Amino acid sequence: MNISYRIYFRLVQLFLKICVFVAFSSRKYIQILYWYIFVYFDYNSAFLLDLHKNFIFYVKNLEKFFIKQFVNKTREQWQKYKDLYKGKEVVVVACGRTVENYKMIKDAIHIGVNRAFKIPHIKLDYLCYQDTFPEGSQELDAYTRECKRLSGMLPESRRYELKHCDWDGLPYTKENLQDNLCFMLNPFEKDSKYALNIEKEAFCDAEGCVFSALQFIMYTNPKKIYFVGCDCSNTVSDYAYLKVNPTYARQKRSYIKFKDFYEKYYPDTEFVSINPIGLKGIFKDVYTQSYIDGNPELNLLNEDIEIIQG
């Protein structure tokens, strides 16, 4: 991912916005501009549509080429993680409000996503992130001296569209690969096709960083995965950056597809949701006593449920 490649895609995006995408914009003044060009040059809409399709085709092929090069460059970093946690338990820690009712499971591997490193009562073994940190990265840098980083990167064309991911702090240089696990998201494979062999393929671009962490976890082949703070609700803890975000509820679809996909290839791995809200009924549901005590309106005491520490 060198400088020339970044500059090239900036120019490509600018060209697309000015010369092609104006035809598909809903803004009235841009539509007027488009039709002016259309009439002046005596073009027709079929020609412009064909131009759009062919241009996007070549851009996507170039994008796929660079993704493949990145995967080849980072292949060796993953090899030692193949089946590393076979027979062990792994906990995925997100920033939903139920994370406050969780006590660390002894001897389990804990992998947090994004700002989960701010949660004081949980010590992480890994931190997975692929978004910008508006408050700066000094705090994150200090924390990850004692745990392993999984640093994600969107391809340039996607980074240009998603400003919350558009930053230069991701350590994907050759030197930094020695100290960090770096992955790239593939915008051409959505969450119906999660990565199975991360040595040979980019991570699937699903809706949320938690799914990038899960693709790494599945590669390590644990016997059980716990979901903590993965609430899929609009109510989040104080550790989350966005306090209200409608995309959290939409993530439920990606969890269902994740389960359906990996159950075919890892039938012995058990998936457990601790204090589920939006994920209730998708995985095995268990609760902590503190969560039950703090939410008497749920009436869980009358149900046959499993209670763990917390």
KAUR-V745051 format. One line per field, one symbol per residue. ss: DSSP state (h for helix, s for strand, l for the rest). psi: psi as a letter, one per 20 degrees, with the letter a starting at -180 (. if undefined). A space follows every 10 residues. Layout:
ss=???
psi=???
//
This chain:
ss=llhhhhhhhh hhhhhhhhhh hhhhlllhhh hhhhhhhhhh llllhhhhhh hhhhhhhhhh hhhhhhhhhh hhhlhhhhhh hlllllllss sssllshhhh hlllllllss ssshhhhhll lllllssssl lllllllhhh hhhllllsss sssslhhhhh hlhhhlllll lllllhhhll ssssssllll llllllllll llssllllhh hhhhhhhhhh lllsssssll lllllsllll llllllhhhh lhhhhhhhhh hhhhhlllls ssssllllll lllssssshh hhhhlhhhlh hhlllsssll
psi=mrghgggghg hggggghgig ihhjqipghh gggghggggg jkrrhhghgh ggghghghgg hgghghgggg ghhjghhihi iokhkpjrpp ppoakrhihi jpqpppjqpp oqpdjiiioh jppqhqppqj rqnhirjggg gggjhjrpqo oqpqqhhhhh hnhijnrjip mjrhgihhiq opqqpoiioa jimqpgnihi qrqpnanqhh hgghhgghhi lrhpppopjm hlriorriiq gphpoihghi ihghgghggh ghhhhmiipp pppplqehjp igapprqqhh gghimhihki hjqnrpprq.
//
